Amino acid sequence: QVQVVESGGGSVHPGGSLRLSCAASGSLSFPPKMTWYRQARGKERELVAEINKDGAVKYVDSVKGRFFISMDNAKSTAFLQMNNLQSEDTAVYLCRVWIFGTGIYWGQGTQVTVSS
């Protein structure tokens, strides 16, 4: 089994920053690919940022240049640095972990609220 734990959410004013963490532990037979999704109230879940073991990254267009994903392979932990946050970034942020040959695992999510 694999456990996924997110942390780092909170409330900030527009223009503020937050850093989210996603830690995977347990039966990590292969380095994970880690993806941040978000789901705002009344909206569909969307992929925000993704990183694989080789460091290849991708972002949704709306966060390019503001959000940055990184990963500590040794600790199987991914980070999402979110800068210049805007109200439209308000959502529950969820981490998905994919491990080759094992499966997909989700964390419980962490709330990010951006308001003045």
Secondary structure, 3 states (H helix, E strand, C coil): CEEEEEECCEEECCCCCEEEEEEEEECCCCCCEEEEEEECCCCCCEEEEEECCCCCEEECHHHCCCEEEEEEHHHCEEEEEECCCCHHHCEEEEEEEEECCCEEEECCCEEEEECC
